[in-house]
Amino acid sequence: MTETPSPYDGQPPSGLDRIEAILFRMATNLSQVATNQVETDFRLNQVTDKLDRTADQFQQLVTQQVATDTRLERVTERLDQVTERLDRVAAQQETADYRLTELTYKVDDFISTANSVLARTAIVDGMVFELREVVVRLDANAERMEANIERMQANFEENQRSTNAALERLESILIRLIDKGDRNGGSNL
């Protein structure tokens, strides 16, 4: 190793040399500070980008939550409409004849099923699409039940008319037989 000769040749450095050395160290330090600043700015930009992405993701989550809440409100409204329709169906069945007892049991079972579905709506946030299918089926069942009630009521009324017509015919036959018996001397009926 060779030693670099000192610029001072054994003499103490002059004030100018010391100032120059200090300025060189300061320039080196400033260069290091500038390099650190550039690196810090780069990292700060990365953190800012990550924060922006996180804010965007959070906004998307908020938007999705609002959309989910809106869909859940619509489903709840539909369920309320279905419940109202079920209440009307139950009221119609209460006024039906004793022959509709079996249908009443089916409606009670259906109402129980619907109440079970309604009780589960508190945990259905992630199942909104499945609930729509349930609502469609409930609507279809309610419409079928209303149609069945109307058919049974019509059948009952038709049965009643047929029974009344048969009774009138029997009464007419009975009157003729009685008249015939009275004409024959009241002997045999």
C-alpha positions in Angstrom: 0.0 0.0 0.0 1.3 3.4 -0.9 0.4 6.3 1.1 -0.9 9.4 -0.6 1.2 12.3 0.3 -0.5 14.8 2.4 -1.3 18.0 0.6 0.0 19.7 3.6 3.5 18.2 3.6 3.7 18.0 7.3 2.3 21.5 7.8 -1.0 22.0 9.6 -3.8 22.6 7.2 -4.6 26.2 6.5 -8.0 27.7 7.4 -8.9 27.7 3.7 -8.1 23.9 3.5 -10.2 23.3 6.6 -13.1 25.2 5.2 -12.7 23.4 1.9 -12.8 20.0 3.7 -15.8 21.1 5.7 -17.6 22.2 2.5 -16.7 18.9 0.9 -18.2 17.0 3.8 -21.3 19.2 3.7 -21.6 18.6 0.0 -21.3 14.9 0.5 -23.9 15.0 3.4 -26.2 17.2 1.2 -25.9 14.7 -1.6 -26.7 11.9 0.8 -29.7 13.9 2.2 -30.9 14.5 -1.4 -30.6 10.8 -2.1 -32.5 10.0 1.1 -35.1 12.6 0.2 -35.6 11.0 -3.3 -35.9 7.6 -1.7 -38.3 9.0 0.9 -40.4 10.7 -1.8 -40.5 7.4 -3.7 -41.6 5.5 -0.7 -44.1 8.2 0.2 -45.6 8.0 -3.3 -45.9 4.2 -2.9 -47.7 4.6 0.4 -49.9 7.3 -1.1 -50.7 5.0 -4.0 -51.6 2.2 -1.6 -53.7 4.6 0.4 -55.5 5.7 -2.8 -56.1 2.0 -3.7 -57.3 1.3 -0.2 -59.7 4.3 -0.3 -61.0 3.1 -3.7 -61.6 -0.4 -2.4 -63.3 1.0 0.7 -65.5 3.1 -1.5 -66.4 0.1 -3.6 -67.2 -1.8 -0.4 -69.4 1.1 0.7 -71.2 1.1 -2.7 -71.7 -2.6 -2.6 -73.1 -2.4 0.9 -75.5 0.3 -0.1 -76.6 -1.8 -3.1 -77.0 -4.8 -0.9 -79.0 -2.8 1.6 -81.2 -1.6 -1.2 -81.8 -5.1 -2.5 -82.5 -6.3 1.0 -85.1 -3.6 1.4 -86.8 -4.5 -1.8 -86.8 -8.2 -0.8 -88.2 -7.2 2.6 -90.9 -5.2 0.9 -91.7 -8.2 -1.4 -91.8 -10.5 1.7 -94.2 -8.0 3.4 -96.4 -8.1 0.3 -96.3 -11.9 0.3 -97.2 -11.9 4.0 -100.1 -9.6 3.3 -101.2 -11.9 0.5 -100.9 -15.0 2.8 -103.0 -13.2 5.4 -105.7 -12.6 2.8 -105.6 -16.3 1.8 -105.9 -17.4 5.5 -108.9 -15.1 5.9 -110.6 -16.6 2.8 -110.0 -20.1 4.1 -111.6 -19.3 7.4 -114.8 -18.5 5.6 -114.8 -21.7 3.5 -116.9 -24.8 4.1 -115.8 -27.7 6.3 -114.7 -29.5 3.2 -111.8 -27.1 2.9 -110.2 -28.4 6.2 -107.5 -30.3 4.4 -106.6 -27.2 2.4 -106.5 -25.2 5.6 -103.9 -27.5 7.1 -101.8 -27.1 3.9 -102.1 -23.3 4.2 -101.1 -23.4 7.8 -98.1 -25.5 6.9 -97.3 -23.0 4.1 -97.6 -20.0 6.5 -95.4 -21.8 9.0 -92.8 -22.3 6.2 -93.1 -18.6 5.2 -92.7 -17.5 8.8 -89.5 -19.7 9.0 -88.3 -18.0 5.9 -89.1 -14.6 7.4 -87.2 -15.4 10.6 -84.1 -16.2 8.6 -84.0 -12.9 6.8 -81.8 -11.4 9.5 -78.9 -13.6 8.4 -79.6 -13.4 4.7 -77.4 -10.5 3.7 -75.3 -12.7 1.5 -78.3 -14.7 0.2 -80.3 -12.0 -1.4 -80.5 -13.7 -4.8 -81.7 -17.0 -3.2 -84.4 -15.1 -1.4 -85.7 -13.7 -4.7 -86.2 -17.3 -5.8 -88.1 -18.1 -2.6 -90.3 -15.0 -3.1 -91.1 -16.1 -6.6 -92.1 -19.6 -5.4 -94.1 -18.1 -2.5 -95.9 -15.8 -5.1 -96.6 -18.8 -7.3 -97.9 -20.9 -4.3 -100.1 -18.1 -3.1 -101.5 -17.6 -6.6 -102.1 -21.4 -6.9 -103.7 -21.4 -3.5 -105.9 -18.5 -4.4 -106.9 -20.3 -7.6 -107.5 -23.5 -5.6 -109.7 -21.6 -3.1 -111.7 -20.1 -6.0 -112.1 -23.5 -7.7 -113.1 -25.2 -4.5 -115.6 -22.3 -3.7 -117.0 -22.7 -7.3 -117.1 -26.5 -6.9 -118.9 -26.1 -3.6 -121.4 -23.6 -5.1 -121.9 -25.9 -8.1 -122.4 -28.9 -5.7 -124.8 -26.8 -3.7 -126.8 -26.0 -6.9 -126.8 -29.6 -8.0 -127.9 -30.7 -4.5 -130.7 -28.1 -4.5 -131.8 -29.1 -8.0 -131.8 -32.8 -7.0 -133.8 -32.0 -3.8 -136.3 -30.0 -5.9 -136.7 -33.0 -8.3 -137.1 -35.4 -5.4 -139.7 -33.0 -3.9 -141.5 -32.8 -7.2 -141.5 -36.7 -7.5 -142.6 -37.0 -3.9 -145.5 -34.5 -4.5 -146.6 -36.5 -7.6 -146.5 -39.7 -5.7 -148.5 -38.2 -2.8 -151.0 -36.8 -5.3 -151.1 -40.2 -7.1 -151.6 -41.9 -3.7 -154.4 -39.5 -2.8 -156.1 -40.2 -6.1 -155.8 -43.9 -5.6 -157.5 -43.7 -2.3 -154.6 -43.1 -0.1 -153.8 -46.8 0.0 -150.1 -47.3 -0.7 -147.3 -44.8 -0.9 
